[in-house]
Structures are given as C-alpha cells and as structure tokens.
Amino acid sequence: MNTKSKLTKQIWKMKSIITIALTGISILLLAGQCGGPPPSSLPAIVSVSPQNKSDGIRKETNIVIEFNNPMDSQSVEAAYKSNTDGIKANQVTFSWNNEKTILTINPKKDLKYAKEINKDTGLPNFPFRYSYRILKTATDTAGKSLNQDYDFLFSTFRYRTKYTIYSSIDADVRSDGLVGGCSGNDQQNIAMCVGESGLKGHPFYRSFVSFDISGLPADIVVLRADIGVYQFKIDGKPYQKHGEVVLEHINF
C-alpha cells in the first residue's frame, strides 16, 4: 500500500488503557476456473462431474458419471482406468444409484492442491491434473458395449500466496459518546485504544475496524482469514482489573 500514515493519540489521565496496533488481515486463497464437455451418443456417458478439462476443483470432490442406460456395474468399474496418484482404481470406492445410471467415484483421500509458486525456482507451479478413462469394454444391463473409450481430465485449485487487506476505516468509541480515530483508508498500521479511562465516571474505550473484501479476485475460495493485532503500550494494570482483551466480529 502507498499510504503509511500512522494514527497518533494522546489520552490524558489514563487509568487502565491498552493500546494495540492492527497490521492487517491476511487471507489464504485458492484460484481456479471452469469448463465442460458436450454429451455423447447412445449407449454413452451423458454427463460427468467435474466437467472435462475443468480447473479449480476442490480437494474433497467426488467424480460423478451419468449414463443414459442402466449399466452393468462390475463391467464399468473394471473399465475405469487411471494412472494418476489419488484416483487410481485401488485408491477409490465405487457406488451406484438404484437405477444403475449414476456412478460415484469417491477418492479415499482428499485430492491435492499445488502451491502457486515453486519455492525452488520462483516460477508458477502447474495445478495438479487428474485424468481417468472409461473403456468401451463397459456394458449396459442389456449387454451392449459403450460406443467408445472416454477420457476425462480436471485440475484442482492452487494455493495462492497470502492476500493482505488493510483496514478501510477505524474508530475509537468511548462510553460517554466521544468518537475518535478514523485515520483513513488502507492503513498499514493503526492505533486503537481499549479499556477504562481515568476520567470521572471512568468511561471505557472500544475500538472498531473494518475491511473491504470487495476487491478480492472473483475466482478464489477463502480458506482462512487471520487478523493481525499486537500490543505496544499499557497504562495502568488493565489485565489485573479487567481481564483479557476480547476481539469480536460484529456488523456496524
């Protein structure tokens, strides 16, 4: 960020004030895209999920294949072939709907995500690609063979480097109605006060901060959000009198 201003406050007659600094919020992201194949002729596979050549597939995804005819399950499972680690025939389980038209292939372990950047070369990593085949030796319950071999490919998400968002607005609100702060947008470092003042009636401070996530890329999935806060000044003995500082998510 090109703005590095710092909010400075002087609070007189402080009794038990804790001052903390907020460095930003880091969000771990994943990136991907989508695509898909057209349906085929009879007897055939009419749909598949994930779609062929699709990107950005989540690690817990199952493979779901739909046939337009009731299929002989044993022949279809024997016709399933993959050399990709994680979805080889002995690394998945098979299940069918009652009509024998939909096959679900469930990997025994979650699929893998690639790191966005290769730590050794500094270059972008390719996503993990998963490929499998359904051979035409698969038959329906009438004994008719699949009209062709089917090949499918999909890629999982890549881990993106952490995406950091700085506070979009901040404020201190005292219980007697005084409002301060509001140091502006995109502050890499802001100061916030929490605790009880030494003024008459001992009005206490609460601090508020917000983050604008509308600028996040559209093709991501947020896995985790971490807020960075550190304490750099204490007046009085707030931990003895008031206990721990609590951070809460609110709508304001």
N, C-alpha and C positions, 0 to 999 in steps of 0.2 A: 504494500500500500504506500502511496506517496504522501500521506498525511501522518505525521508522527507527533502531533501535539499532545500535550500532557495536561490533565486537569490538576490544578494545584489548589488546595483548600487550606484555610486557616480557621480552625474552630476553637473559640476561646472557652475557658472554664470547662474543659472536657473532664468528665469524671471517669467513664469507662467506655472508651471508643476503640474499636478495632478498625484499622484501615487496611483494605485489601486491594490488590491490583488484578485486573482481568486482562489476560493476554490474548484471548481469542477462543474460538470454538473450532475444533478440528473434526472433520467428518471423513470417515473411511468409506470409499465409494467403489462401485463396480460399474463397468461400462459395457455396452453391447448393442446389437441391432437385431432386426428380424427379417424373415423371408419365408418362402414356401413353394412346394411343388404342385402341379396340376394332378387331378385324379387320373387313373388308368382304366383300361378296358377290362371286361369280364373274362374269366374269374380273376380277380385282381385285388390289389390293395387300393382302397379308395381314399384313405386319409392316413396321415401319420403325424404324431407329435413327439418331439419337436419337429417342426417342418424341415424339409430337406434344405441343407445349406444355411440354416438359420444360425445366428450368432446371439450371444448374450443369454445363454441358457443357465438357469440356476442349478446349483450342485445337487439339490435334492430331487431333481426332475426324474420322472419315470418316462420310459418310451412306451407310447400307446399306438398300436397299429389296428386299423379298422379294415375288415374285408367285407365285400358285398355279399358273399356267400358264407354259410356256416362251414367252418373249416375243420379238418382232422387235426386236432391239437398236437398229437405226437409228431406228425409229419412236419408241421410248421415249426415246432420247437427244434426238431432235428435240422431243419433248413436254415435256422438262424445261425449266422457266422459273423464273428468279429475278431480282429487281431488287436483291437485297442484295449490296453490295460484299463480295467474298471468295468468294461461291459462285455468281456469275453463270456462265452456260454456258461462256463463254470463259475462266473462271478455275478450272475444274475439269477433271479427267480421268475417264473412264468405264471401268469394267472389269466383266466378267461371269464368273459361274461357267460350267462346261461345259454345264450343263443350261439355261442362259439363264433361270433363275428368280430369281437374286440379282444385283442391280446395286449396285456400289460406286462412290460418287461421292467422289473424293478432291480436296479443295481444293489448289491448287498452293502456297498459302501458309497458314501457321497462321491460325486464326481469332483474333479479337481479344477481349481482356478489358477491361472498363470499370473505371476507378478507382471505389472505393466512394463517395468524397466528391468533389464538384466543387470544385476549388481556387478557382474564381472566386466561386461562390455560397455555398459551405459546405454545400450541400444534397446529399443522397444522389443518386448517378447511377443511372439505369436500366441494367441489363445490356444488352450488345449482343444484339439479336434477329436471328435469321436465318430467313428464310422462303423457301419454294420451292413449286412446283406441278408435278404430273404431269398433263398434259391428257389427256382421253379420246380424243384422236387416236392415242395409243399403242395398238398392236395386238399380239396374241399371234401365234405362228407359224402359227396357223390362219386369221389374218386378222380375228379378232374384236376389236372395239374395247373398250377399258377402259370399264366401265359408267358412270363419272363422272369429273369432274375431282377431283383430290386436292390439298388444301392442307395444308402442314405448317409448323410454327413451333417453334423452340427458342431458348434463350438460353444464352450462355456464362457462365462464372464472372465474378465481380467481384473485383478486388484489394481485400483488406481492409487497413486500417491495421495497422501492426505490433502484434503482441500480445506483451507483455513478461511473462516469468515470472521471478520472483526465486528465489534458491536456497532449497530446502526444508530442507537440512541441510548443514553443512560441518564439516570437521575437519582438524587438522594431525596427522600421524603421524610420529614420529621413529624412526630406525632402531634405537634402543635400547629401543623399546617405549613411550615416552611418547606419550600421546594428548592433544591439546588442541583448542580451538575449540568447535564445537557451539554456535553463538550463537543457534540457534532457527530458526523457520520464517519464510519470506518476508522475508529480509533484503535491503534495497535496496543496502546496502554491507557487505561483509565483508572482513576482512583475513586473508590466508593467507601462510604462510612457506614458501619453498622454498630449498634449498641446504644448506650444511655449517655446523655449529656450531663454536664454539671450545672445546667440552668435550673431555675426554680421549677419545681414540679418534675424535674428530670425527664424531659421529653426524649424519646428514643428515635434512633435513625433506622430506616430501612432503605435499601438501595435496589434499584431496578435497572435491568439492562435487556436489550432486545437484539435479535439477529435477523437479518433479511436473507432468507434462503431462496428467494425467487430467482436468483442468478445462477443456481446450480444447473449443470447440464441436464438436458431432458432425458438422456439415455443412461441414467445411473440408478442404482439401487443403494440406498443408505443402509449400511450395516450397523454402524455405531456412531454416536456423537459424543464427544468429550469436551467439557468446558474447562478452560484453564484459568485457575484463580490462585493467587499466592498472597500471603500476609506479609506486609512490610513495616507496620507500625502498630504499637499498642499503647494506649493511655490508660492508666489505672490497672485494675485487676478484673477485667470482664469475665474471664473464664472461671474465676472463683465465685463471682456473684451471679452470673447469668448463664453459665453452662456453655454449650457448643454453639458455633455459628451454623445456621441451617440454610441450605440452598434449596429453593423450591421452584417448580415450574408453575407459572400462572398465566392467565390471559389478562392483559391490562391495556 
